[in-house]
Amino acid sequence: MVSMGYPAISGPKSLNDRIAIVGAGIGGVHMASLLKERGFKNIKIFEQRQEVGGKAYSRFYRGVWNEFGALFLSDIYDQVAKLVERYTPRLKIVSKAPSSVSVNDNEFTTWGNLLIQNTGETSPQAASRRIQDAVARYDRIHRCLFGNYSFELMPRPTPKVLQQIQGTVQDFLHRHDLMLLAPIFRTFLTANGYGYINETAAIYGLVWLPPVAVKGVFTPENGFWVLLGAFQSIVTEIARQNKLHIHLGANVNGIQRLPGPGGIHITYSTKGHPNIYTEHFDFLILSPAMNSLLDIVNFNVKERSIFSRLTNANYILTLVESDIGRRGNDPQVYYNDAIEQPTYPVYAGINFYHAKNNISGDDHRLGIRENGPDGRPQETVMYYQYGYENPWAKDIDVIIQSKLASTLKRLDKRNPRVLEQIKWGYYFPRFPPREADRGYLWDVLDMQGQFNTWYIGSSVCFESMESVIEYNNLIMRIMKI
Ligand SMILES: Cc1cc2nc3c(=O)[nH]c(=O)nc-3n(C[C@H](O)[C@H](O)[C@H](O)COP(=O)(O)OP(=O)(O)OC[C@H]3O[C@@H](n4cnc5c(N)ncnc54)[C@H](O)[C@@H]3O)c2cc1C
Protein backbone atom coordinates (compact mmCIF):
# COMPACT_ATOMS: atom_id res chain seq x y z
CA MET A 1 0.00 0.00 0.00
CA VAL A 2 1.24 3.53 -0.71
CA SER A 3 1.24 5.96 2.16
CA MET A 4 -1.83 7.95 1.12
CA GLY A 5 -4.06 4.95 1.79
CA TYR A 6 -4.51 3.98 -1.87
CA PRO A 7 -3.20 0.75 -3.39
CA ALA A 8 -0.07 1.02 -5.54
CA ILE A 9 -1.14 -0.04 -9.04
CA SER A 10 0.80 -1.29 -12.01
CA GLY A 11 0.70 0.21 -15.47
CA PRO A 12 2.61 0.12 -18.72
CA LYS A 13 6.06 -1.31 -18.10
CA SER A 14 8.25 0.81 -20.35
CA LEU A 15 8.07 4.18 -22.05
CA ASN A 16 8.14 2.33 -25.38
CA ASP A 17 5.07 0.22 -24.65
CA ARG A 18 2.35 0.53 -27.26
CA ILE A 19 -0.69 1.86 -25.41
CA ALA A 20 -4.23 1.75 -26.80
CA ILE A 21 -6.89 4.03 -25.36
CA VAL A 22 -10.52 3.48 -26.27
CA GLY A 23 -12.53 6.72 -26.34
CA ALA A 24 -11.62 10.36 -26.93
CA GLY A 25 -13.81 11.97 -24.29
CA ILE A 26 -12.14 13.93 -21.51
CA GLY A 27 -11.14 10.66 -19.81
CA GLY A 28 -9.19 9.21 -22.74
CA VAL A 29 -7.73 12.48 -24.03
CA HIS A 30 -6.64 13.74 -20.61
CA MET A 31 -5.09 10.37 -19.74
CA ALA A 32 -3.15 10.36 -23.04
CA SER A 33 -1.82 13.84 -22.27
CA LEU A 34 -0.68 12.76 -18.79
CA LEU A 35 1.10 9.70 -20.16
CA LYS A 36 2.72 11.71 -22.92
CA GLU A 37 3.98 14.22 -20.36
CA ARG A 38 5.57 11.32 -18.50
CA GLY A 39 7.46 10.26 -21.61
CA PHE A 40 5.25 7.49 -23.05
CA LYS A 41 5.72 7.67 -26.80
CA ASN A 42 3.37 5.18 -28.43
CA ILE A 43 -0.17 6.07 -27.53
CA LYS A 44 -3.07 5.65 -29.90
CA ILE A 45 -6.67 6.65 -29.15
CA PHE A 46 -9.59 4.95 -30.93
CA GLU A 47 -12.74 7.06 -31.11
CA GLN A 48 -15.89 5.87 -32.81
CA ARG A 49 -17.24 9.36 -33.49
CA GLN A 50 -15.85 11.85 -35.96
CA GLU A 51 -14.80 14.32 -33.27
CA VAL A 52 -13.23 14.33 -29.84
CA GLY A 53 -15.12 15.39 -26.71
CA GLY A 54 -17.53 12.54 -25.97
CA LYS A 55 -20.06 13.85 -23.46
CA ALA A 56 -18.46 17.29 -23.67
CA TYR A 57 -20.30 18.26 -26.85
CA SER A 58 -20.90 21.90 -27.75
CA ARG A 59 -22.50 23.55 -30.76
CA PHE A 60 -22.26 27.24 -31.67
CA TYR A 61 -25.57 28.70 -32.70
CA ARG A 62 -26.75 32.32 -32.76
CA GLY A 63 -23.85 33.80 -30.88
CA VAL A 64 -23.46 31.26 -28.10
CA TRP A 65 -22.07 27.80 -27.39
CA ASN A 66 -24.98 25.51 -26.60
CA GLU A 67 -23.91 22.64 -24.39
CA PHE A 68 -25.36 19.22 -25.19
CA GLY A 69 -23.22 17.68 -22.45
CA ALA A 70 -21.20 19.13 -19.59
CA LEU A 71 -22.38 22.64 -18.79
CA PHE A 72 -21.67 23.51 -15.13
CA LEU A 73 -18.77 23.53 -12.73
CA SER A 74 -19.26 23.39 -8.97
CA ASP A 75 -17.08 24.75 -6.18
CA ILE A 76 -14.98 21.56 -6.11
CA TYR A 77 -13.94 21.84 -9.78
CA ASP A 78 -10.32 22.88 -9.26
CA GLN A 79 -8.99 20.33 -11.80
CA VAL A 80 -11.27 21.47 -14.62
CA ALA A 81 -10.35 25.06 -13.75
CA LYS A 82 -6.63 24.18 -14.01
CA LEU A 83 -7.15 22.65 -17.45
CA VAL A 84 -9.10 25.71 -18.59
CA GLU A 85 -6.28 27.94 -17.37
CA ARG A 86 -3.68 25.85 -19.14
CA TYR A 87 -5.36 24.89 -22.40
CA THR A 88 -8.14 27.42 -23.02
CA PRO A 89 -7.05 30.50 -21.02
CA ARG A 90 -9.30 32.78 -23.00
CA LEU A 91 -12.42 31.03 -21.74
CA LYS A 92 -13.78 32.65 -18.63
CA ILE A 93 -15.42 30.73 -15.78
CA VAL A 94 -18.25 32.86 -14.43
CA SER A 95 -20.87 32.26 -11.78
CA LYS A 96 -24.09 30.83 -13.10
CA ALA A 97 -27.21 33.02 -13.12
CA PRO A 98 -29.84 31.72 -10.67
CA SER A 99 -32.37 29.18 -11.88
CA SER A 100 -36.12 29.07 -11.35
CA VAL A 101 -38.18 26.12 -10.30
CA SER A 102 -41.67 26.05 -11.73
CA VAL A 103 -44.44 25.38 -9.22
CA ASN A 104 -46.97 25.31 -12.05
CA ASP A 105 -47.01 26.78 -15.54
CA ASN A 106 -47.41 30.33 -14.24
CA GLU A 107 -45.65 30.33 -10.89
CA PHE A 108 -41.93 30.02 -10.23
CA THR A 109 -39.84 29.83 -7.12
CA THR A 110 -36.15 29.19 -6.28
CA TRP A 111 -34.28 26.18 -4.92
CA GLY A 112 -33.44 28.36 -1.90
CA ASN A 113 -37.14 28.87 -1.13
CA LEU A 114 -37.77 25.14 -1.42
CA LEU A 115 -34.92 24.57 1.02
CA ILE A 116 -36.44 27.01 3.50
CA GLN A 117 -39.93 25.50 3.08
CA ASN A 118 -38.50 22.06 3.80
CA THR A 119 -37.54 23.17 7.33
CA GLY A 120 -41.18 23.87 8.20
CA GLU A 121 -40.06 27.14 9.87
CA THR A 122 -42.04 30.30 9.21
CA SER A 123 -39.19 32.67 9.91
CA PRO A 124 -36.44 32.65 7.23
CA GLN A 125 -33.84 33.43 9.92
CA ALA A 126 -34.82 30.39 11.99
CA ALA A 127 -34.88 28.25 8.83
CA SER A 128 -31.48 29.48 7.80
CA ARG A 129 -30.01 28.79 11.27
CA ARG A 130 -31.27 25.21 11.18
CA ILE A 131 -29.93 24.68 7.69
CA GLN A 132 -26.53 26.08 8.66
CA ASP A 133 -26.47 23.73 11.68
CA ALA A 134 -27.19 20.81 9.36
CA VAL A 135 -24.38 21.89 7.00
CA ALA A 136 -21.96 22.08 9.95
CA ARG A 137 -23.08 18.62 11.08
CA TYR A 138 -22.59 17.22 7.57
CA ASP A 139 -19.09 18.70 7.57
CA ARG A 140 -18.25 17.03 10.91
CA ILE A 141 -19.71 13.66 9.89
CA HIS A 142 -17.91 13.69 6.54
CA ARG A 143 -14.58 14.44 8.23
CA CYS A 144 -15.21 11.87 10.91
CA LEU A 145 -15.96 9.17 8.31
CA PHE A 146 -13.25 9.91 5.77
CA GLY A 147 -10.73 12.29 7.37
CA ASN A 148 -8.71 14.51 5.04
CA TYR A 149 -7.81 13.15 1.62
CA SER A 150 -6.52 14.74 -1.55
CA PHE A 151 -8.44 13.11 -4.41
CA GLU A 152 -12.16 13.07 -5.10
CA LEU A 153 -12.41 9.35 -4.38
CA MET A 154 -11.32 8.83 -0.81
CA PRO A 155 -9.16 5.81 0.15
CA ARG A 156 -11.17 2.65 0.79
CA PRO A 157 -13.16 3.21 3.98
CA THR A 158 -13.03 0.69 6.81
CA PRO A 159 -15.89 -1.87 6.98
CA LYS A 160 -17.32 0.11 9.89
CA VAL A 161 -17.42 3.29 7.81
CA LEU A 162 -18.87 1.42 4.82
CA GLN A 163 -21.66 0.39 7.11
CA GLN A 164 -22.30 4.01 8.08
CA ILE A 165 -22.72 5.01 4.44
CA GLN A 166 -24.64 2.03 3.16
CA GLY A 167 -27.83 2.40 1.16
CA THR A 168 -29.01 5.40 -0.78
CA VAL A 169 -28.28 9.10 -0.37
CA GLN A 170 -31.63 9.42 1.37
CA ASP A 171 -30.79 6.55 3.76
CA PHE A 172 -27.57 8.34 4.65
CA LEU A 173 -29.32 11.67 5.25
CA HIS A 174 -31.94 9.94 7.43
CA ARG A 175 -29.40 7.98 9.41
CA HIS A 176 -27.41 11.09 10.23
CA ASP A 177 -30.35 13.42 10.80
CA LEU A 178 -29.48 15.51 7.76
CA MET A 179 -32.82 15.47 5.92
CA LEU A 180 -32.88 19.27 5.99
CA LEU A 181 -30.19 19.08 3.34
CA ALA A 182 -32.27 16.78 1.09
CA PRO A 183 -33.30 19.61 -1.28
CA ILE A 184 -29.64 20.44 -1.88
CA PHE A 185 -28.82 16.83 -2.71
CA ARG A 186 -31.91 16.72 -4.91
CA THR A 187 -30.74 19.83 -6.81
CA PHE A 188 -27.20 18.58 -7.30
CA LEU A 189 -28.14 14.98 -8.02
CA THR A 190 -31.66 14.51 -9.39
CA ALA A 191 -31.83 17.84 -11.21
CA ASN A 192 -28.49 17.08 -12.87
CA GLY A 193 -29.46 13.59 -13.97
CA TYR A 194 -27.72 11.73 -11.16
CA GLY A 195 -30.77 9.75 -10.11
CA TYR A 196 -33.28 10.11 -7.31
CA ILE A 197 -31.88 10.46 -3.83
CA ASN A 198 -33.83 7.41 -2.72
CA GLU A 199 -32.12 5.21 -5.34
CA THR A 200 -28.60 6.59 -5.92
CA ALA A 201 -25.99 5.00 -3.65
CA ALA A 202 -24.88 7.29 -0.82
CA ILE A 203 -21.22 7.12 -1.82
CA TYR A 204 -21.88 9.05 -5.04
CA GLY A 205 -23.47 11.90 -3.10
CA LEU A 206 -20.64 11.90 -0.57
CA VAL A 207 -18.00 11.98 -3.29
CA TRP A 208 -19.53 14.56 -5.58
CA LEU A 209 -21.20 16.71 -2.99
CA PRO A 210 -18.76 16.99 -0.12
CA PRO A 211 -19.37 19.70 2.53
CA VAL A 212 -17.36 22.28 0.60
CA ALA A 213 -19.76 21.96 -2.37
CA VAL A 214 -22.80 22.18 -0.09
CA LYS A 215 -21.38 25.34 1.48
CA GLY A 216 -20.98 26.80 -2.01
CA VAL A 217 -24.79 26.91 -2.30
CA PHE A 218 -24.84 29.66 0.33
CA THR A 219 -22.24 31.88 -1.31
CA PRO A 220 -23.32 34.79 -3.53
CA GLU A 221 -22.28 32.70 -6.55
CA ASN A 222 -24.64 29.81 -5.67
CA GLY A 223 -21.98 27.14 -5.97
CA PHE A 224 -22.48 26.67 -9.73
CA TRP A 225 -20.34 28.13 -12.49
CA VAL A 226 -20.47 28.15 -16.28
CA LEU A 227 -17.86 28.48 -18.97
CA LEU A 228 -18.06 31.39 -21.39
CA GLY A 229 -17.16 29.25 -24.35
CA ALA A 230 -17.45 25.58 -25.21
CA PHE A 231 -16.81 22.77 -22.75
CA GLN A 232 -15.84 20.62 -25.69
CA SER A 233 -12.96 22.96 -26.52
CA ILE A 234 -11.20 21.93 -23.30
CA VAL A 235 -10.99 18.40 -24.69
CA THR A 236 -10.16 19.40 -28.27
CA GLU A 237 -7.42 21.75 -27.08
CA ILE A 238 -5.82 19.10 -24.84
CA ALA A 239 -5.77 16.81 -27.88
CA ARG A 240 -4.47 19.48 -30.27
CA GLN A 241 -1.81 21.01 -28.06
CA ASN A 242 -0.41 17.60 -27.09
CA LYS A 243 -0.54 16.41 -30.70
CA LEU A 244 -2.31 13.24 -29.64
CA HIS A 245 -2.65 10.39 -32.10
CA ILE A 246 -6.39 9.88 -32.41
CA HIS A 247 -8.09 7.63 -34.94
CA LEU A 248 -11.50 9.22 -35.40
CA GLY A 249 -14.38 7.17 -36.75
CA ALA A 250 -12.78 3.94 -35.47
CA ASN A 251 -15.45 1.84 -33.83
CA VAL A 252 -13.78 -0.75 -31.63
CA ASN A 253 -15.84 -3.93 -31.80
CA GLY A 254 -13.53 -6.51 -30.25
CA ILE A 255 -10.66 -6.55 -27.77
CA GLN A 256 -8.77 -9.72 -26.97
CA ARG A 257 -6.16 -9.63 -24.24
CA LEU A 258 -3.63 -12.43 -24.45
CA PRO A 259 -0.51 -12.81 -22.33
CA GLY A 260 2.82 -11.35 -23.43
CA PRO A 261 4.03 -8.28 -25.31
CA GLY A 262 1.68 -7.19 -28.09
CA GLY A 263 -1.03 -9.32 -26.48
CA ILE A 264 -3.75 -6.67 -26.69
CA HIS A 265 -5.55 -7.17 -30.00
CA ILE A 266 -7.90 -4.35 -30.95
CA THR A 267 -10.35 -4.98 -33.75
CA TYR A 268 -12.18 -2.03 -35.25
CA SER A 269 -14.13 -0.90 -38.26
CA THR A 270 -14.64 2.50 -39.81
CA LYS A 271 -17.97 3.89 -40.89
CA GLY A 272 -18.92 3.16 -44.47
CA HIS A 273 -16.10 0.63 -44.99
CA PRO A 274 -16.65 -3.13 -44.86
CA ASN A 275 -13.07 -3.86 -43.73
CA ILE A 276 -12.23 -4.99 -40.21
CA TYR A 277 -8.78 -4.02 -38.92
CA THR A 278 -6.74 -5.44 -36.06
CA GLU A 279 -3.83 -3.75 -34.28
CA HIS A 280 -1.63 -5.01 -31.46
CA PHE A 281 -0.67 -3.22 -28.26
CA ASP A 282 1.07 -3.87 -24.94
CA PHE A 283 -1.28 -2.02 -22.61
CA LEU A 284 -4.97 -1.13 -22.73
CA ILE A 285 -6.91 1.82 -21.31
CA LEU A 286 -10.70 1.72 -21.48
CA SER A 287 -12.68 4.94 -21.03
CA PRO A 288 -16.29 4.24 -22.17
CA ALA A 289 -18.81 2.95 -19.61
CA MET A 290 -17.51 -0.51 -18.68
CA ASN A 291 -21.00 -2.01 -19.00
CA SER A 292 -21.05 -0.86 -22.65
CA LEU A 293 -17.96 -3.02 -23.28
CA LEU A 294 -19.22 -6.34 -21.90
CA ASP A 295 -19.64 -7.75 -25.43
CA ILE A 296 -16.48 -6.11 -26.77
CA VAL A 297 -13.69 -6.88 -24.31
CA ASN A 298 -12.78 -10.41 -23.22
CA PHE A 299 -13.26 -9.45 -19.58
CA ASN A 300 -12.34 -12.18 -17.13
CA VAL A 301 -14.69 -13.51 -14.45
CA LYS A 302 -13.62 -10.98 -11.85
CA GLU A 303 -13.97 -7.95 -14.15
CA ARG A 304 -17.25 -9.23 -15.55
CA SER A 305 -18.72 -9.85 -12.11
CA ILE A 306 -18.04 -6.22 -11.19
CA PHE A 307 -18.82 -4.39 -14.43
CA SER A 308 -22.00 -6.32 -15.22
CA ARG A 309 -23.47 -4.78 -12.06
CA LEU A 310 -23.24 -1.23 -13.43
CA THR A 311 -26.55 0.37 -14.34
CA ASN A 312 -27.17 3.62 -16.19
CA ALA A 313 -29.76 6.09 -17.40
CA ASN A 314 -30.18 7.91 -20.71
CA TYR A 315 -30.38 11.60 -21.41
CA ILE A 316 -32.09 13.30 -24.34
CA LEU A 317 -31.15 16.88 -25.19
CA THR A 318 -32.99 18.88 -27.78
CA LEU A 319 -32.11 22.36 -28.97
CA VAL A 320 -35.31 24.05 -30.10
CA GLU A 321 -35.91 27.42 -31.69
CA SER A 322 -39.42 28.79 -31.17
CA ASP A 323 -41.45 31.87 -30.29
CA ILE A 324 -40.71 32.83 -26.69
CA GLY A 325 -44.07 31.80 -25.21
CA ARG A 326 -44.28 31.68 -21.41
CA ARG A 327 -41.09 32.13 -19.40
CA GLY A 328 -40.04 32.36 -15.77
CA ASN A 329 -37.61 34.91 -14.37
CA ASP A 330 -34.47 32.97 -15.13
CA PRO A 331 -33.05 31.52 -18.32
CA GLN A 332 -32.70 28.16 -16.64
CA VAL A 333 -35.88 26.55 -15.38
CA TYR A 334 -36.64 23.21 -13.75
CA TYR A 335 -40.15 21.78 -14.07
CA ASN A 336 -40.17 20.40 -10.56
CA ASP A 337 -43.36 18.37 -10.88
CA ALA A 338 -41.90 16.60 -13.93
CA ILE A 339 -38.54 15.68 -12.38
CA GLU A 340 -39.84 12.60 -10.60
CA GLN A 341 -42.07 11.35 -13.41
CA PRO A 342 -41.09 8.20 -15.32
CA THR A 343 -40.22 7.87 -19.02
CA TYR A 344 -38.56 10.99 -20.33
CA PRO A 345 -40.51 13.93 -18.92
CA VAL A 346 -39.18 17.30 -20.08
CA TYR A 347 -37.86 18.43 -16.73
CA ALA A 348 -35.60 21.39 -17.51
CA GLY A 349 -34.80 23.99 -20.10
CA ILE A 350 -31.89 26.38 -20.55
CA ASN A 351 -31.66 29.39 -22.79
CA PHE A 352 -27.87 29.45 -23.15
CA TYR A 353 -27.75 32.87 -24.79
CA HIS A 354 -29.50 34.46 -21.82
CA ALA A 355 -27.78 32.24 -19.23
CA LYS A 356 -24.28 33.03 -20.50
CA ASN A 357 -25.05 36.73 -21.00
CA ASN A 358 -26.64 36.98 -17.56
CA ILE A 359 -30.04 38.10 -18.85
CA SER A 360 -32.72 37.37 -16.28
CA GLY A 361 -35.70 38.94 -14.49
CA ASP A 362 -38.11 40.93 -16.68
CA ASP A 363 -35.47 41.23 -19.40
CA HIS A 364 -35.76 37.49 -19.82
CA ARG A 365 -39.33 36.82 -18.76
CA LEU A 366 -40.93 39.46 -20.93
CA GLY A 367 -38.46 39.11 -23.78
CA ILE A 368 -37.23 42.70 -23.39
CA ARG A 369 -33.66 41.75 -24.24
CA GLU A 370 -32.52 40.16 -27.49
CA ASN A 371 -32.53 36.37 -27.99
CA GLY A 372 -29.36 36.35 -30.00
CA PRO A 373 -26.98 38.71 -31.77
CA ASP A 374 -29.14 38.61 -34.93
CA GLY A 375 -32.04 40.41 -33.18
CA ARG A 376 -34.59 37.81 -34.31
CA PRO A 377 -37.46 37.41 -31.84
CA GLN A 378 -37.28 33.59 -31.60
CA GLU A 379 -35.58 32.01 -28.61
CA THR A 380 -33.24 29.02 -28.66
CA VAL A 381 -33.62 26.69 -25.69
CA MET A 382 -32.09 23.34 -24.74
CA TYR A 383 -34.68 20.93 -23.29
CA TYR A 384 -33.71 18.00 -21.03
CA GLN A 385 -35.42 14.62 -20.85
CA TYR A 386 -34.22 11.79 -18.65
CA GLY A 387 -35.21 8.15 -18.42
CA TYR A 388 -34.22 4.52 -18.20
CA GLU A 389 -35.99 2.88 -21.14
CA ASN A 390 -34.10 2.43 -24.41
CA PRO A 391 -34.56 5.83 -26.13
CA TRP A 392 -33.81 4.32 -29.56
CA ALA A 393 -36.75 1.89 -29.35
CA LYS A 394 -39.50 3.11 -31.66
CA ASP A 395 -42.28 3.18 -29.06
CA ILE A 396 -40.08 5.01 -26.53
CA ASP A 397 -38.96 7.52 -29.15
CA VAL A 398 -42.61 8.30 -29.85
CA ILE A 399 -43.09 9.06 -26.14
CA ILE A 400 -39.96 11.23 -26.04
CA GLN A 401 -41.01 13.33 -29.02
CA SER A 402 -44.62 13.63 -27.91
CA LYS A 403 -43.64 14.72 -24.37
CA LEU A 404 -41.37 17.34 -25.87
CA ALA A 405 -44.12 18.55 -28.24
CA SER A 406 -46.72 18.75 -25.49
CA THR A 407 -44.38 20.68 -23.18
CA LEU A 408 -43.69 23.19 -25.94
CA LYS A 409 -47.41 23.52 -26.54
CA ARG A 410 -48.19 23.93 -22.83
CA LEU A 411 -45.61 26.69 -22.55
CA ASP A 412 -46.99 28.35 -25.66
CA LYS A 413 -43.72 27.97 -27.58
CA ARG A 414 -45.16 28.35 -31.06
CA ASN A 415 -43.48 27.49 -34.37
CA PRO A 416 -40.96 25.14 -32.79
CA ARG A 417 -38.05 23.95 -34.91
CA VAL A 418 -35.74 21.22 -33.62
CA LEU A 419 -32.18 22.27 -34.44
CA GLU A 420 -30.49 19.18 -33.03
CA GLN A 421 -31.38 16.31 -30.76
CA ILE A 422 -28.79 14.12 -29.03
CA LYS A 423 -29.52 10.87 -27.24
CA TRP A 424 -26.91 9.92 -24.67
CA GLY A 425 -26.97 6.26 -23.67
CA TYR A 426 -24.92 5.00 -20.74
CA TYR A 427 -25.43 8.21 -18.78
CA PHE A 428 -24.27 8.11 -15.16
CA PRO A 429 -23.17 4.47 -15.18
CA ARG A 430 -23.07 3.56 -11.50
CA PHE A 431 -23.17 0.74 -9.01
CA PRO A 432 -26.53 0.27 -7.30
CA PRO A 433 -26.48 0.69 -3.49
CA ARG A 434 -25.94 -3.02 -2.76
CA GLU A 435 -22.77 -3.22 -4.85
CA ALA A 436 -21.59 0.24 -3.82
CA ASP A 437 -22.01 -0.83 -0.17
CA ARG A 438 -19.62 -3.72 -0.82
CA GLY A 439 -16.95 -1.27 -1.95
CA TYR A 440 -17.03 -1.99 -5.70
CA LEU A 441 -15.52 1.43 -6.54
CA TRP A 442 -12.41 0.46 -4.56
CA ASP A 443 -12.44 -3.08 -5.95
CA VAL A 444 -12.04 -1.50 -9.39
CA LEU A 445 -9.17 0.63 -8.11
CA ASP A 446 -7.46 -2.48 -6.69
CA MET A 447 -7.88 -4.21 -10.04
CA GLN A 448 -6.22 -1.39 -12.04
CA GLY A 449 -3.28 -2.72 -14.06
CA GLN A 450 -3.69 -6.33 -12.90
CA PHE A 451 -4.89 -7.47 -16.32
CA ASN A 452 -2.71 -5.12 -18.40
CA THR A 453 -5.66 -2.76 -18.38
CA TRP A 454 -6.72 0.50 -16.77
CA TYR A 455 -10.39 1.35 -16.43
CA ILE A 456 -11.00 5.10 -16.50
CA GLY A 457 -13.88 7.44 -17.32
CA SER A 458 -17.09 8.20 -15.54
CA SER A 459 -18.26 4.61 -14.94
CA VAL A 460 -15.45 3.92 -12.46
CA CYS A 461 -15.80 7.21 -10.59
CA PHE A 462 -18.67 9.65 -11.19
CA GLU A 463 -20.33 11.20 -14.23
CA SER A 464 -18.64 14.59 -14.18
CA MET A 465 -15.66 16.18 -15.92
CA GLU A 466 -14.01 16.90 -12.60
CA SER A 467 -14.42 13.34 -11.35
CA VAL A 468 -12.99 11.82 -14.52
CA ILE A 469 -9.96 14.13 -14.43
CA GLU A 470 -9.46 13.54 -10.70
CA TYR A 471 -9.52 9.80 -11.24
CA ASN A 472 -6.84 10.04 -13.97
CA ASN A 473 -4.71 12.14 -11.62
CA LEU A 474 -5.16 9.55 -8.88
CA ILE A 475 -4.00 6.76 -11.19
CA MET A 476 -0.91 8.76 -12.18
CA ARG A 477 -0.13 9.40 -8.53
CA ILE A 478 -0.35 5.78 -7.41
CA MET A 479 1.07 4.15 -10.53
CA LYS A 480 4.24 2.12 -10.07
CA ILE A 481 6.67 2.59 -12.94
C1 LIG B 1 -26.40 16.07 -20.77
C2 LIG B 1 -25.16 16.01 -19.94
C3 LIG B 1 -24.91 17.00 -19.01
C4 LIG B 1 -23.75 16.96 -18.25
N1 LIG B 1 -23.49 17.98 -17.39
C5 LIG B 1 -22.30 18.02 -16.75
C6 LIG B 1 -21.94 19.16 -16.00
O1 LIG B 1 -22.68 20.13 -15.92
N2 LIG B 1 -20.73 19.15 -15.38
C7 LIG B 1 -19.86 18.10 -15.49
O2 LIG B 1 -18.78 18.15 -14.93
N3 LIG B 1 -20.19 17.01 -16.20
C8 LIG B 1 -21.38 16.96 -16.83
N4 LIG B 1 -21.70 15.89 -17.60
C9 LIG B 1 -20.84 14.70 -17.53
C10 LIG B 1 -19.53 14.83 -18.29
O3 LIG B 1 -19.78 15.37 -19.54
C11 LIG B 1 -18.96 13.41 -18.40
O4 LIG B 1 -18.86 12.83 -17.13
C12 LIG B 1 -17.59 13.35 -19.03
O5 LIG B 1 -17.53 14.15 -20.18
C13 LIG B 1 -17.33 11.87 -19.33
O6 LIG B 1 -16.10 11.72 -19.96
P1 LIG B 1 -15.58 10.25 -20.30
O7 LIG B 1 -14.31 10.41 -21.03
O8 LIG B 1 -15.61 9.41 -19.08
O9 LIG B 1 -16.69 9.60 -21.23
P2 LIG B 1 -17.24 10.04 -22.64
O10 LIG B 1 -17.24 11.50 -22.78
O11 LIG B 1 -18.54 9.32 -22.79
O12 LIG B 1 -16.16 9.47 -23.65
C14 LIG B 1 -16.12 8.13 -24.05
C15 LIG B 1 -15.78 8.11 -25.53
O13 LIG B 1 -15.64 6.75 -25.93
C16 LIG B 1 -16.18 6.63 -27.23
N5 LIG B 1 -16.51 5.22 -27.42
C17 LIG B 1 -17.45 4.50 -26.76
N6 LIG B 1 -17.46 3.24 -27.20
C18 LIG B 1 -16.51 3.16 -28.16
C19 LIG B 1 -16.07 2.10 -29.01
N7 LIG B 1 -16.60 0.88 -28.95
N8 LIG B 1 -15.08 2.38 -29.91
C20 LIG B 1 -14.53 3.61 -29.99
N9 LIG B 1 -14.92 4.65 -29.21
C21 LIG B 1 -15.90 4.41 -28.30
C22 LIG B 1 -17.38 7.55 -27.21
O14 LIG B 1 -17.76 7.92 -28.52
C23 LIG B 1 -16.86 8.72 -26.38
O15 LIG B 1 -16.32 9.73 -27.19
C24 LIG B 1 -22.84 15.90 -18.40
C25 LIG B 1 -23.08 14.91 -19.35
C26 LIG B 1 -24.22 14.96 -20.12
C27 LIG B 1 -24.47 13.90 -21.15
The ligand as an ORCA input file, in Angstrom:
! r2SCAN-3c Opt
* xyz 0 1
  C     -26.401     16.075    -20.770
  C     -25.158     16.013    -19.943
  C     -24.912     17.004    -19.007
  C     -23.746     16.962    -18.252
  N     -23.490     17.983    -17.387
  C     -22.299     18.017    -16.751
  C     -21.937     19.160    -16.001
  O     -22.676     20.133    -15.924
  N     -20.727     19.154    -15.384
  C     -19.864     18.101    -15.490
  O     -18.775     18.152    -14.934
  N     -20.192     17.013    -16.202
  C     -21.375     16.958    -16.833
  N     -21.696     15.886    -17.600
  C     -20.843     14.703    -17.529
  C     -19.534     14.834    -18.294
  O     -19.777     15.374    -19.542
  C     -18.964     13.415    -18.400
  O     -18.863     12.829    -17.135
  C     -17.589     13.347    -19.030
  O     -17.529     14.146    -20.176
  C     -17.328     11.871    -19.328
  O     -16.096     11.718    -19.956
  P     -15.580     10.247    -20.303
  O     -14.309     10.412    -21.030
  O     -15.611      9.414    -19.084
  O     -16.692      9.601    -21.235
  P     -17.243     10.041    -22.638
  O     -17.240     11.495    -22.778
  O     -18.539      9.323    -22.794
  O     -16.156      9.466    -23.649
  C     -16.119      8.126    -24.050
  C     -15.781      8.111    -25.530
  O     -15.644      6.754    -25.934
  C     -16.176      6.629    -27.230
  N     -16.507      5.220    -27.416
  C     -17.447      4.503    -26.756
  N     -17.461      3.237    -27.201
  C     -16.508      3.158    -28.156
  C     -16.067      2.102    -29.006
  N     -16.601      0.878    -28.949
  N     -15.081      2.377    -29.912
  C     -14.526      3.612    -29.991
  N     -14.925      4.645    -29.205
  C     -15.896      4.412    -28.302
  C     -17.381      7.545    -27.211
  O     -17.755      7.921    -28.523
  C     -16.865      8.716    -26.384
  O     -16.321      9.735    -27.190
  C     -22.839     15.904    -18.397
  C     -23.080     14.908    -19.347
  C     -24.218     14.964    -20.121
  C     -24.468     13.899    -21.149
*
